[in-house]
């Protein structure tokens, strides 16, 4: 059975923040729905996908 976004996650959509600090302030991203959520669960409410808790890319090196 495939995943389907039912729109329930839009109620928990996180406030806008700079992309660098989104994960640091506790926001999580659902890769299937494509939005950041402000929840304590480790799975999305509507599609049950695992939420991302850290950035995919490497941190930038400061000289």
PDB file with one MODEL, atoms N, CA, C and O in Angstrom:
MODEL        1
ATOM      1  N   UNK A   1       0.835  -1.177   0.000  1.00  0.00           N
ATOM      2  CA  UNK A   1       0.000   0.000   0.000  1.00  0.00           C
ATOM      3  C   UNK A   1       0.881   1.243   0.000  1.00  0.00           C
ATOM      4  O   UNK A   1       1.789   1.366   0.822  1.00  0.00           O
ATOM      5  N   UNK A   2       0.619   2.140  -0.900  1.00  0.00           N
ATOM      6  CA  UNK A   2       1.432   3.337  -1.041  1.00  0.00           C
ATOM      7  C   UNK A   2       1.044   4.433  -0.074  1.00  0.00           C
ATOM      8  O   UNK A   2      -0.045   4.433   0.502  1.00  0.00           O
ATOM      9  N   UNK A   3       1.963   5.364   0.087  1.00  0.00           N
ATOM     10  CA  UNK A   3       1.708   6.509   0.960  1.00  0.00           C
ATOM     11  C   UNK A   3       0.873   7.543   0.228  1.00  0.00           C
ATOM     12  O   UNK A   3       0.969   7.694  -0.990  1.00  0.00           O
ATOM     13  N   UNK A   4       0.051   8.255   0.992  1.00  0.00           N
ATOM     14  CA  UNK A   4      -0.760   9.324   0.438  1.00  0.00           C
ATOM     15  C   UNK A   4      -0.830  10.445   1.458  1.00  0.00           C
ATOM     16  O   UNK A   4      -1.133  10.203   2.627  1.00  0.00           O
ATOM     17  N   UNK A   5      -0.552  11.675   1.028  1.00  0.00           N
ATOM     18  CA  UNK A   5      -0.689  12.836   1.906  1.00  0.00           C
ATOM     19  C   UNK A   5      -2.167  13.200   1.960  1.00  0.00           C
ATOM     20  O   UNK A   5      -2.777  13.512   0.937  1.00  0.00           O
ATOM     21  N   UNK A   6      -2.733  13.158   3.152  1.00  0.00           N
ATOM     22  CA  UNK A   6      -4.154  13.424   3.330  1.00  0.00           C
ATOM     23  C   UNK A   6      -4.433  14.867   3.736  1.00  0.00           C
ATOM     24  O   UNK A   6      -5.595  15.246   3.889  1.00  0.00           O
ATOM     25  N   UNK A   7      -3.396  15.676   3.913  1.00  0.00           N
ATOM     26  CA  UNK A   7      -3.562  17.076   4.272  1.00  0.00           C
ATOM     27  C   UNK A   7      -3.660  17.337   5.764  1.00  0.00           C
ATOM     28  O   UNK A   7      -3.799  18.487   6.179  1.00  0.00           O
ATOM     29  N   UNK A   8      -3.590  16.291   6.579  1.00  0.00           N
ATOM     30  CA  UNK A   8      -3.649  16.468   8.027  1.00  0.00           C
ATOM     31  C   UNK A   8      -2.418  17.218   8.523  1.00  0.00           C
ATOM     32  O   UNK A   8      -2.502  17.975   9.490  1.00  0.00           O
ATOM     33  N   UNK A   9      -1.297  17.017   7.882  1.00  0.00           N
ATOM     34  CA  UNK A   9      -0.039  17.623   8.319  1.00  0.00           C
ATOM     35  C   UNK A   9      -0.046  19.147   8.178  1.00  0.00           C
ATOM     36  O   UNK A   9       0.749  19.816   8.837  1.00  0.00           O
ATOM     37  N   UNK A  10      -0.901  19.702   7.355  1.00  0.00           N
ATOM     38  CA  UNK A  10      -0.939  21.155   7.173  1.00  0.00           C
ATOM     39  C   UNK A  10      -1.350  21.873   8.459  1.00  0.00           C
ATOM     40  O   UNK A  10      -1.024  23.047   8.634  1.00  0.00           O
ATOM     41  N   UNK A  11      -2.054  21.193   9.355  1.00  0.00           N
ATOM     42  CA  UNK A  11      -2.424  21.795  10.641  1.00  0.00           C
ATOM     43  C   UNK A  11      -1.213  21.960  11.549  1.00  0.00           C
ATOM     44  O   UNK A  11      -1.222  22.805  12.445  1.00  0.00           O
ATOM     45  N   UNK A  12      -0.173  21.163  11.330  1.00  0.00           N
ATOM     46  CA  UNK A  12       1.021  21.183  12.170  1.00  0.00           C
ATOM     47  C   UNK A  12       2.206  21.825  11.467  1.00  0.00           C
ATOM     48  O   UNK A  12       3.347  21.651  11.895  1.00  0.00           O
ATOM     49  N   UNK A  13       1.954  22.558  10.404  1.00  0.00           N
ATOM     50  CA  UNK A  13       3.023  23.186   9.629  1.00  0.00           C
ATOM     51  C   UNK A  13       3.780  24.183  10.501  1.00  0.00           C
ATOM     52  O   UNK A  13       3.172  24.972  11.224  1.00  0.00           O
ATOM     53  N   UNK A  14       5.104  24.142  10.428  1.00  0.00           N
ATOM     54  CA  UNK A  14       5.957  24.979  11.262  1.00  0.00           C
ATOM     55  C   UNK A  14       6.025  26.399  10.716  1.00  0.00           C
ATOM     56  O   UNK A  14       5.815  26.641   9.527  1.00  0.00           O
ATOM     57  N   UNK A  15       6.322  27.324  11.610  1.00  0.00           N
ATOM     58  CA  UNK A  15       6.502  28.728  11.228  1.00  0.00           C
ATOM     59  C   UNK A  15       7.776  28.873  10.399  1.00  0.00           C
ATOM     60  O   UNK A  15       8.723  28.107  10.577  1.00  0.00           O
ATOM     61  N   UNK A  16       7.804  29.848   9.498  1.00  0.00           N
ATOM     62  CA  UNK A  16       9.009  30.060   8.689  1.00  0.00           C
ATOM     63  C   UNK A  16      10.214  30.396   9.570  1.00  0.00           C
ATOM     64  O   UNK A  16      10.097  31.106  10.569  1.00  0.00           O
ATOM     65  N   UNK A  17      11.356  29.875   9.179  1.00  0.00           N
ATOM     66  CA  UNK A  17      12.617  30.121   9.880  1.00  0.00           C
ATOM     67  C   UNK A  17      13.736  29.973   8.862  1.00  0.00           C
ATOM     68  O   UNK A  17      13.561  29.322   7.832  1.00  0.00           O
ATOM     69  N   UNK A  18      14.901  30.583   9.151  1.00  0.00           N
ATOM     70  CA  UNK A  18      16.043  30.381   8.253  1.00  0.00           C
ATOM     71  C   UNK A  18      16.380  28.894   8.164  1.00  0.00           C
ATOM     72  O   UNK A  18      16.359  28.185   9.170  1.00  0.00           O
ATOM     73  N   UNK A  19      16.690  28.431   6.961  1.00  0.00           N
ATOM     74  CA  UNK A  19      16.930  27.003   6.740  1.00  0.00           C
ATOM     75  C   UNK A  19      18.052  26.437   7.599  1.00  0.00           C
ATOM     76  O   UNK A  19      18.033  25.252   7.932  1.00  0.00           O
ATOM     77  N   UNK A  20      19.019  27.257   7.960  1.00  0.00           N
ATOM     78  CA  UNK A  20      20.147  26.753   8.738  1.00  0.00           C
ATOM     79  C   UNK A  20      19.751  26.312  10.133  1.00  0.00           C
ATOM     80  O   UNK A  20      20.364  25.405  10.695  1.00  0.00           O
ATOM     81  N   UNK A  21      18.724  26.948  10.704  1.00  0.00           N
ATOM     82  CA  UNK A  21      18.407  26.652  12.097  1.00  0.00           C
ATOM     83  C   UNK A  21      17.113  25.868  12.274  1.00  0.00           C
ATOM     84  O   UNK A  21      16.710  25.628  13.413  1.00  0.00           O
ATOM     85  N   UNK A  22      16.460  25.470  11.222  1.00  0.00           N
ATOM     86  CA  UNK A  22      15.187  24.762  11.338  1.00  0.00           C
ATOM     87  C   UNK A  22      15.314  23.510  12.205  1.00  0.00           C
ATOM     88  O   UNK A  22      14.490  23.289  13.093  1.00  0.00           O
ATOM     89  N   UNK A  23      16.322  22.702  11.963  1.00  0.00           N
ATOM     90  CA  UNK A  23      16.492  21.463  12.723  1.00  0.00           C
ATOM     91  C   UNK A  23      16.958  21.766  14.146  1.00  0.00           C
ATOM     92  O   UNK A  23      16.633  21.025  15.074  1.00  0.00           O
ATOM     93  N   UNK A  24      17.713  22.845  14.324  1.00  0.00           N
ATOM     94  CA  UNK A  24      18.220  23.200  15.648  1.00  0.00           C
ATOM     95  C   UNK A  24      17.102  23.639  16.591  1.00  0.00           C
ATOM     96  O   UNK A  24      17.203  23.436  17.801  1.00  0.00           O
ATOM     97  N   UNK A  25      16.043  24.236  16.057  1.00  0.00           N
ATOM     98  CA  UNK A  25      14.941  24.696  16.915  1.00  0.00           C
ATOM     99  C   UNK A  25      13.849  23.650  17.058  1.00  0.00           C
ATOM    100  O   UNK A  25      12.803  23.925  17.648  1.00  0.00           O
ATOM    101  N   UNK A  26      14.080  22.441  16.521  1.00  0.00           N
ATOM    102  CA  UNK A  26      13.161  21.335  16.754  1.00  0.00           C
ATOM    103  C   UNK A  26      12.177  21.041  15.640  1.00  0.00           C
ATOM    104  O   UNK A  26      11.313  20.179  15.805  1.00  0.00           O
ATOM    105  N   UNK A  27      12.277  21.727  14.514  1.00  0.00           N
ATOM    106  CA  UNK A  27      11.379  21.428  13.404  1.00  0.00           C
ATOM    107  C   UNK A  27      11.852  20.173  12.684  1.00  0.00           C
ATOM    108  O   UNK A  27      13.050  19.893  12.626  1.00  0.00           O
ATOM    109  N   UNK A  28      10.906  19.423  12.140  1.00  0.00           N
ATOM    110  CA  UNK A  28      11.216  18.184  11.418  1.00  0.00           C
ATOM    111  C   UNK A  28      10.586  18.256  10.044  1.00  0.00           C
ATOM    112  O   UNK A  28       9.565  18.920   9.861  1.00  0.00           O
ATOM    113  N   UNK A  29      11.186  17.575   9.069  1.00  0.00           N
ATOM    114  CA  UNK A  29      10.706  17.643   7.698  1.00  0.00           C
ATOM    115  C   UNK A  29      10.159  16.296   7.243  1.00  0.00           C
ATOM    116  O   UNK A  29      10.788  15.254   7.428  1.00  0.00           O
ATOM    117  N   UNK A  30       8.979  16.343   6.646  1.00  0.00           N
ATOM    118  CA  UNK A  30       8.419  15.157   6.011  1.00  0.00           C
ATOM    119  C   UNK A  30       8.829  15.226   4.547  1.00  0.00           C
ATOM    120  O   UNK A  30       8.424  16.139   3.828  1.00  0.00           O
ATOM    121  N   UNK A  31       9.625  14.272   4.109  1.00  0.00           N
ATOM    122  CA  UNK A  31      10.111  14.303   2.736  1.00  0.00           C
ATOM    123  C   UNK A  31       9.011  13.953   1.745  1.00  0.00           C
ATOM    124  O   UNK A  31       9.072  14.368   0.587  1.00  0.00           O
ATOM    125  N   UNK A  32       8.016  13.203   2.177  1.00  0.00           N
ATOM    126  CA  UNK A  32       6.929  12.841   1.271  1.00  0.00           C
ATOM    127  C   UNK A  32       5.977  14.019   1.058  1.00  0.00           C
ATOM    128  O   UNK A  32       5.635  14.340  -0.081  1.00  0.00           O
ATOM    129  N   UNK A  33       5.547  14.665   2.143  1.00  0.00           N
ATOM    130  CA  UNK A  33       4.627  15.808   2.043  1.00  0.00           C
ATOM    131  C   UNK A  33       5.353  17.082   1.624  1.00  0.00           C
ATOM    132  O   UNK A  33       4.743  17.976   1.037  1.00  0.00           O
ATOM    133  N   UNK A  34       6.652  17.174   1.920  1.00  0.00           N
ATOM    134  CA  UNK A  34       7.450  18.313   1.499  1.00  0.00           C
ATOM    135  C   UNK A  34       7.306  19.542   2.372  1.00  0.00           C
ATOM    136  O   UNK A  34       7.508  20.657   1.891  1.00  0.00           O
ATOM    137  N   UNK A  35       6.956  19.372   3.660  1.00  0.00           N
ATOM    138  CA  UNK A  35       6.837  20.520   4.550  1.00  0.00           C
ATOM    139  C   UNK A  35       7.544  20.251   5.869  1.00  0.00           C
ATOM    140  O   UNK A  35       7.788  19.102   6.239  1.00  0.00           O
ATOM    141  N   UNK A  36       7.868  21.336   6.574  1.00  0.00           N
ATOM    142  CA  UNK A  36       8.434  21.232   7.911  1.00  0.00           C
ATOM    143  C   UNK A  36       7.299  21.214   8.913  1.00  0.00           C
ATOM    144  O   UNK A  36       6.335  21.969   8.786  1.00  0.00           O
ATOM    145  N   UNK A  37       7.415  20.339   9.924  1.00  0.00           N
ATOM    146  CA  UNK A  37       6.385  20.180  10.940  1.00  0.00           C
ATOM    147  C   UNK A  37       6.943  20.525  12.310  1.00  0.00           C
ATOM    148  O   UNK A  37       8.138  20.375  12.560  1.00  0.00           O
ATOM    149  N   UNK A  38       6.080  20.983  13.184  1.00  0.00           N
ATOM    150  CA  UNK A  38       6.459  21.282  14.559  1.00  0.00           C
ATOM    151  C   UNK A  38       5.735  20.298  15.475  1.00  0.00           C
ATOM    152  O   UNK A  38       4.734  20.642  16.103  1.00  0.00           O
ATOM    153  N   UNK A  39       6.252  19.070  15.544  1.00  0.00           N
ATOM    154  CA  UNK A  39       5.637  17.988  16.325  1.00  0.00           C
ATOM    155  C   UNK A  39       6.723  17.244  17.112  1.00  0.00           C
ATOM    156  O   UNK A  39       7.915  17.382  16.837  1.00  0.00           O
ATOM    157  N   UNK A  40       6.285  16.459  18.089  1.00  0.00           N
ATOM    158  CA  UNK A  40       7.213  15.652  18.882  1.00  0.00           C
ATOM    159  C   UNK A  40       7.344  14.227  18.355  1.00  0.00           C
ATOM    160  O   UNK A  40       8.268  13.511  18.740  1.00  0.00           O
ATOM    161  N   UNK A  41       6.436  13.807  17.483  1.00  0.00           N
ATOM    162  CA  UNK A  41       6.461  12.446  16.955  1.00  0.00           C
ATOM    163  C   UNK A  41       7.618  12.264  15.975  1.00  0.00           C
ATOM    164  O   UNK A  41       8.173  13.241  15.472  1.00  0.00           O
ATOM    165  N   UNK A  42       7.972  11.021  15.711  1.00  0.00           N
ATOM    166  CA  UNK A  42       9.032  10.728  14.749  1.00  0.00           C
ATOM    167  C   UNK A  42       8.466  10.360  13.379  1.00  0.00           C
ATOM    168  O   UNK A  42       9.220  10.126  12.434  1.00  0.00           O
ATOM    169  N   UNK A  43       7.118  10.310  13.271  1.00  0.00           N
ATOM    170  CA  UNK A  43       6.466  10.002  11.999  1.00  0.00           C
ATOM    171  C   UNK A  43       5.429  11.060  11.672  1.00  0.00           C
ATOM    172  O   UNK A  43       4.862  11.684  12.569  1.00  0.00           O
ATOM    173  N   UNK A  44       5.184  11.258  10.391  1.00  0.00           N
ATOM    174  CA  UNK A  44       4.182  12.208   9.919  1.00  0.00           C
ATOM    175  C   UNK A  44       2.786  11.670  10.242  1.00  0.00           C
ATOM    176  O   UNK A  44       2.541  10.468  10.142  1.00  0.00           O
ATOM    177  N   UNK A  45       1.880  12.558  10.625  1.00  0.00           N
ATOM    178  CA  UNK A  45       0.538  12.141  11.024  1.00  0.00           C
ATOM    179  C   UNK A  45      -0.287  11.619   9.854  1.00  0.00           C
ATOM    180  O   UNK A  45      -1.102  10.714  10.037  1.00  0.00           O
ATOM    181  N   UNK A  46      -0.096  12.164   8.663  1.00  0.00           N
ATOM    182  CA  UNK A  46      -0.979  11.783   7.558  1.00  0.00           C
ATOM    183  C   UNK A  46      -0.422  10.671   6.675  1.00  0.00           C
ATOM    184  O   UNK A  46      -1.190   9.830   6.207  1.00  0.00           O
ATOM    185  N   UNK A  47       0.881  10.638   6.432  1.00  0.00           N
ATOM    186  CA  UNK A  47       1.408   9.612   5.529  1.00  0.00           C
ATOM    187  C   UNK A  47       2.263   8.568   6.251  1.00  0.00           C
ATOM    188  O   UNK A  47       2.681   7.583   5.642  1.00  0.00           O
ATOM    189  N   UNK A  48       2.523   8.776   7.537  1.00  0.00           N
ATOM    190  CA  UNK A  48       3.286   7.843   8.381  1.00  0.00           C
ATOM    191  C   UNK A  48       4.733   7.657   7.936  1.00  0.00           C
ATOM    192  O   UNK A  48       5.358   6.652   8.273  1.00  0.00           O
ATOM    193  N   UNK A  49       5.268   8.612   7.186  1.00  0.00           N
ATOM    194  CA  UNK A  49       6.674   8.562   6.780  1.00  0.00           C
ATOM    195  C   UNK A  49       7.550   9.013   7.948  1.00  0.00           C
ATOM    196  O   UNK A  49       7.112   9.803   8.785  1.00  0.00           O
ATOM    197  N   UNK A  50       8.772   8.519   8.004  1.00  0.00           N
ATOM    198  CA  UNK A  50       9.714   8.926   9.044  1.00  0.00           C
ATOM    199  C   UNK A  50      10.140  10.365   8.763  1.00  0.00           C
ATOM    200  O   UNK A  50      10.482  10.707   7.631  1.00  0.00           O
ATOM    201  N   UNK A  51      10.118  11.205   9.797  1.00  0.00           N
ATOM    202  CA  UNK A  51      10.477  12.611   9.652  1.00  0.00           C
ATOM    203  C   UNK A  51      11.983  12.786   9.757  1.00  0.00           C
ATOM    204  O   UNK A  51      12.645  12.097  10.534  1.00  0.00           O
ATOM    205  N   UNK A  52      12.520  13.713   8.970  1.00  0.00           N
ATOM    206  CA  UNK A  52      13.948  14.022   9.029  1.00  0.00           C
ATOM    207  C   UNK A  52      14.211  14.917  10.220  1.00  0.00           C
ATOM    208  O   UNK A  52      13.478  15.881  10.441  1.00  0.00           O
ATOM    209  N   UNK A  53      15.245  14.618  10.995  1.00  0.00           N
ATOM    210  CA  UNK A  53      15.576  15.412  12.167  1.00  0.00           C
ATOM    211  C   UNK A  53      16.891  16.157  12.014  1.00  0.00           C
ATOM    212  O   UNK A  53      17.263  16.946  12.881  1.00  0.00           O
ATOM    213  N   UNK A  54      17.597  15.911  10.914  1.00  0.00           N
ATOM    214  CA  UNK A  54      18.838  16.641  10.662  1.00  0.00           C
ATOM    215  C   UNK A  54      19.010  16.842   9.167  1.00  0.00           C
ATOM    216  O   UNK A  54      18.434  16.115   8.358  1.00  0.00           O
ATOM    217  N   UNK A  55      19.800  17.826   8.814  1.00  0.00           N
ATOM    218  CA  UNK A  55      20.005  18.195   7.419  1.00  0.00           C
ATOM    219  C   UNK A  55      20.742  17.096   6.659  1.00  0.00           C
ATOM    220  O   UNK A  55      21.526  16.344   7.239  1.00  0.00           O
ATOM    221  N   UNK A  56      20.483  17.012   5.368  1.00  0.00           N
ATOM    222  CA  UNK A  56      21.129  15.993   4.533  1.00  0.00           C
ATOM    223  C   UNK A  56      22.530  16.390   4.131  1.00  0.00           C
ATOM    224  O   UNK A  56      23.421  15.544   4.063  1.00  0.00           O
ATOM    225  N   UNK A  57      22.736  17.661   3.867  1.00  0.00           N
ATOM    226  CA  UNK A  57      24.022  18.124   3.371  1.00  0.00           C
ATOM    227  C   UNK A  57      25.081  18.219   4.458  1.00  0.00           C
ATOM    228  O   UNK A  57      24.775  18.180   5.650  1.00  0.00           O
ATOM    229  N   UNK A  58      26.333  18.345   4.025  1.00  0.00           N
ATOM    230  CA  UNK A  58      27.436  18.505   4.961  1.00  0.00           C
ATOM    231  C   UNK A  58      27.413  19.944   5.498  1.00  0.00           C
ATOM    232  O   UNK A  58      27.043  20.872   4.779  1.00  0.00           O
ATOM    233  N   UNK A  59      27.806  20.117   6.751  1.00  0.00           N
ATOM    234  CA  UNK A  59      27.866  21.495   7.292  1.00  0.00           C
ATOM    235  C   UNK A  59      28.966  22.275   6.583  1.00  0.00           C
ATOM    236  O   UNK A  59      30.005  21.720   6.223  1.00  0.00           O
ATOM    237  N   UNK A  60      28.729  23.545   6.390  1.00  0.00           N
ATOM    238  CA  UNK A  60      29.732  24.392   5.729  1.00  0.00           C
ATOM    239  C   UNK A  60      30.890  24.653   6.672  1.00  0.00           C
ATOM    240  O   UNK A  60      30.712  24.862   7.872  1.00  0.00           O
ATOM    241  N   UNK A  61      32.081  24.634   6.094  1.00  0.00           N
ATOM    242  CA  UNK A  61      33.273  24.883   6.908  1.00  0.00           C
ATOM    243  C   UNK A  61      33.548  26.375   6.907  1.00  0.00           C
ATOM    244  O   UNK A  61      33.587  27.013   5.855  1.00  0.00           O
ATOM    245  N   UNK A  62      33.737  26.922   8.098  1.00  0.00           N
ATOM    246  CA  UNK A  62      34.057  28.332   8.223  1.00  0.00           C
ATOM    247  C   UNK A  62      35.557  28.464   8.414  1.00  0.00           C
ATOM    248  O   UNK A  62      36.164  27.733   9.197  1.00  0.00           O
ATOM    249  N   UNK A  63      36.135  29.385   7.702  1.00  0.00           N
ATOM    250  CA  UNK A  63      37.601  29.560   7.752  1.00  0.00           C
ATOM    251  C   UNK A  63      37.969  30.528   8.845  1.00  0.00           C
ATOM    252  O   UNK A  63      39.150  30.808   9.049  1.00  0.00           O
TER     253      UNK A  63
ENDMDL
END
